[in-house]
Amino acid sequence: MNEFELIRTLTAGLPGNDTVVVGPGDDCAVIESPGGGAQLLFKTDAVVEGIHFTMETEPEKVGHKALGRCLSDVAAMGGSATSALVTVGLPRDREVAWLKEVYRGMGELAARHGVSIVGGETTETSGPLFLSVAMLGEVPRGKAVLRRGGRAGDAIFVSGELGGSLAGRHLKFEPRLREGRWLAETFDVHALIDLSDGLASDLRHLLNAGGVGAELMAGSIPISRAARLQGRGESSRKPPLLAALTDGEDYELLFTVAPDDAVAVLDGWKRVFPDVPLTCVGKITEAKGVRIRDEHGVRNLEAHGYTHFK
């Protein structure tokens, strides 16, 4: 079974209680706070040597990515991050200087977003090095934006540019926390997710949660320069559009709003975030599945992004 089938199998029948607002299946869990104020966001994520980075990766970028992945999930709920715990599985022969640089990368990103790293765990491992981050955040009561709210006719938007993670973009992304909060506070965003597995896969997660489908416009997909460059020359390279759809680890925001709000979202975004592109890439449909429209017509989109255990 793949990653998502495994998650469904492992979480089926797990106990819960009346503090759980949103459990497994979204970017973060949503939990009632003891004081009855803002609701809590709870998230954990891990990076593993050989899967998410290599020994040749600059260590501060490993730290940046380890923390940034959780921050991106908090952004996808329209929330703010507050604190984190870090677990390190460390081979015996790893240099302490290397690990200090990892923590420097985490610390710099945490400081930019007002996050406190409040502790964690260290353990020896005989396998590859890994870093696991558990993060707490918060969101105004009832304002968390979930994956499941997409409605037929909604405009689908994507922030930034997509593809090219193999060229190193997955190590230097900036989590869209300000953008996610602004969207949640300013507009009636129907559904929101971050792009970690690739547009072709993460869009399907959003659609499956809402029981809807989508039609994408091939000519509107915002393809990064790195994806265009990596598609040149070698026959084994992905075409740029396919890279933008499937490379993954973009850590951009994918969201839907009512068509009447689309122009206001674009205008407001350009005013508040002039350095971050925002693109309408398609619409939500009643018919399930994902289709893509290009100069040859409309066809089913067969491509998928990255999936663990695939």
TAFEN-V676171 format. One record per backbone hydrogen bond with DSSP energy under -1.0 kcal/mol. NH is the residue of the N-H (numbers start at 1). CO is the residue of the C=O. Records with the same first field share a line. If there is no record, write none. Layout:
NH->CO + CO
This chain:
3->308
6->2
7->3
8->4
9->5
10->6
11->7
12->8
14->11
20->17
21->30
22->30
29->42
30->22
31->40
32->19
36->33
39->139
40->31
41->137
42->29
43->135
45->133
47->131
49->129
50->53
51->48
52->48
57->54
61->58
62->58
63->59
64->60
65->61
66->62
67->63
68->64
69->65
71->67
72->68
73->69
74->70
75->71
76->72
77->74
78->75
79->74
80->138
82->136
83->136
84->116
85->134
86->119
87->132
88->121
89->130
90->123
94->91
99->95
100->96
101->97
102->98
103->99
104->100
105->101
106->102
107->103
108->104
109->105
110->106
111->107
112->108
113->109
114->111
115->110
116->82
118->84
121->86
123->88
125->90
130->89
131->47
132->87
133->45
134->85
135->43
136->83
137->41
138->80
139->39
143->140
145->77
153->284
154->151
155->257
156->282
157->255
158->279
159->253
160->277
162->222
167->164
168->165
169->164
171->168
172->169
177->175
180->176
181->177
182->178
183->179
184->180
185->181
186->182
187->183
189->187
190->256
192->146
193->254
195->252
196->194
200->245
202->198
203->199
205->201
206->202
207->203
208->204
209->205
210->206
211->207
212->207
213->285
214->289
215->283
216->291
217->281
218->293
220->217
223->221
224->162
228->224
229->225
230->226
232->229
234->232
237->234
243->239
244->240
245->241
246->242
247->243
249->196
251->195
254->193
255->157
256->191
257->155
261->258
265->261
266->262
267->263
268->264
269->265
270->266
271->267
272->268
273->269
276->273
279->158
281->156
283->215
284->154
285->213
291->214
292->299
293->216
294->297
297->294
299->292
301->290
306->197
310->307
